[in-house]
Amino acid sequence: MQFYNLKHPEQRVSFSQAVRQGLGKDQGLFFPESLPMLDASELAELPRHQRYQKILSGFLKDTFSEPTLSEMIAKAFPFEAPLVPVGPHFALELFHGPTLAFKDFGARFMAQCLARLSDGKPITILTATSGDTGAAVAHAFHGLKGVRVVVLYPEGKISRPQEQLFCTLGGNIETLAVEGSFDDCQALVKAAFDDEELKNAIGLNSANSINISRLLAQILYFWDLALTEPNLVVSVPSGNFGDLTAGLMAKAMGAPIKRFIAATNSNDTVPRYLANGQWQPHATVATLSNAMDVSRPNNWPRVEHLLTSHGWSLTGEAVSEADTKASMQTLQILDYLGEPHCAVAFKALLNNLEDKERGAFLCTAHPAKFAESVSTILGIPVPLPKALQDAMEKPNLSKKLGNDWQQLRHYLLQA
Ligand SMILES: N[C@@H](CCOP(=O)(O)O)C(=O)O
């Protein structure tokens, strides 16, 4: 299986190269040359571990032996993704990993891949976060020899529990609070990839969903969802659109998912684009669902490729702050504790279901990561899990950075 650059299809690389390189020529995203078709009824018979192995080996059998892949799966995914009934619909809970967000799936699997594909040279993993990726990547790579992790995040625009989870680790994890938005942080990461001299000097890679290994892991839980409750409409709370990409990939491989809804907050570049065909990102605004505060979603070329090559349409919906709060309250009445991101997805689902359709909405982060807003909106205390309580008590080790490429370049070149 080769992976090609969506911008320059003539650039084809192995999985190993795609993972170690991150981005292709001209910042093009890598994509598998084919999506292996699987038989849903056969997969449904397999226990979880074997099912994951079957799905991933379609992409990775040239790269890893079956025993190695099996070990990687066991190490990367020692937690579940339960599908919880909420009224007639379902919440897919993706926050049972160590950093309480869906990003644990991709970041931990990427760490397993890189550990086995490394050529022994030191690497720098430069990653932008709007809240959850930072912690997942920091924890997945913390303490790994030869790996330096630098996480950029928009200063003052993520929740304190999110920030504490990755800015308190120290060691090989460096965190920079950038004066700007998540999109500014992501633009800085991409600028670094354009700088050949820097790339070679520091062994640059990214653990954002730019990196295809992240998405292969995310395909797995869309299969779990589809095999547990086939033919649902699935509403995906979307920021950088990696999750939706993985969902569409699972559908293209034969997972019985009826259709998808791309749910955003007021950072609505995609819903506007789906409505009028104009790609016009606005300045990013801060919302309650801060991990989705993204105006230039990086994975859109992959989503668009999947839609056009299969002739699928996509429903988009932007949910306001008032509707996000009301949706959290509706979930509370249904006896489900929802945080702002899953509430956005739930609202978009309810607004777009047709007669007799049932749906699922993704719950991408634990409510305690947004304890302050959840508690204020729902009028209840939100206890913090132990991992979060511990992190809250540690000193924040972040440094500040202007939204300035030269400043970042200088920082990265320091030993
Ligand atoms: N929502 C993300 C933003 C980065 O997205 P990624 O999937 O490309 O890592 C976050 O929480 O950091």
The ligand as a Gaussian input file, in Angstrom:
#p B3LYP/6-31G(d) Opt

LIG

0 1
 N       -9.217000      20.164000      17.718000
 C       -7.816000      19.939000      17.744000
 C       -7.073000      20.804000      16.762000
 C       -5.941000      20.060000      16.139000
 O       -6.488000      19.049000      15.357000
 P       -5.714000      17.789000      14.828000
 O       -6.751000      16.717000      14.779000
 O       -5.171000      18.151000      13.521000
 O       -4.624000      17.469000      15.803000
 C       -7.256000      20.021000      19.162000
 O       -8.010000      19.746000      20.093000
 O       -6.102000      20.343000      19.359000

